[in-house]
């Protein structure tokens, strides 16, 4: 998720919370891929369309299709550690609901 996140960042995730369009979500990708953080782009008839912030690396809905509701682990609320973040990236993602 470069440039937004870096390996080793510690995130606060609201498990079970639905994703927000434009925000980040922790999702299970198919075919035995590890759980990953992705940007939520839109609600699709089949689930959630998620994308990576770095188009040169990783897997997203362009390769595997929409992520089902059951495969959304939770909504990313904020980065807890480290406090540093790339210029222009949000420290906290909007989280209006329970």
C-alpha positions, -999 to +999 in steps of 0.1 A: +000+000+000+029+023-006+029+053-005+000+053+021+014+025+043+047+008+047+056-027+058+057-028+096+030-001+101+006-010+130-030-003+122-062+000+142-089-021+125-126-022+135-132-059+129-167-066+114-172-029+104-183-024+068-159-007+046-162+030+035-157+040-001-124+058-003-112+043+029-090+013+037-102-022+046-086-054+057-097-081+033-091-117+025-081-122-011-089-155-029-066-185-038-048-186-005-034-151-007-026-134+027-050-110+043-043-075+029-051-039+033-068-024+002-084+009-008-122+005-011-133+020-045-170+011-048-197-013-039-201-038-068-231-062-073-208-090-063-192-073-033-166-046-028-142-034-055-108-028-038-076-015-053-040-011-042-024+023-038+007+012-057-003+000-092+031-016-097+028-041-069+003-064-053-031-079-062-065-062-062-100-065-078-085-060-112-070-094-109-094-113-086-127-094-089-149-080-062-143-090-025-174-105-009-189-090+023-177-122+041-141-115+030-141-080+045-124-085+079-129-049+089-124-012+083-090+004+089-094+033+113-058+047+116-022+039+117-011+035+153+027+032+148+049+047+136+037+082+138+055+091+105+036+090+073+043+099+037+035+135+027-001+138+016-014+106+031-041+107+058-033+100+094-069+089+101-095+076+078-131+087+082-150+065+105-185+078+112-202+046+123-201+018+147 
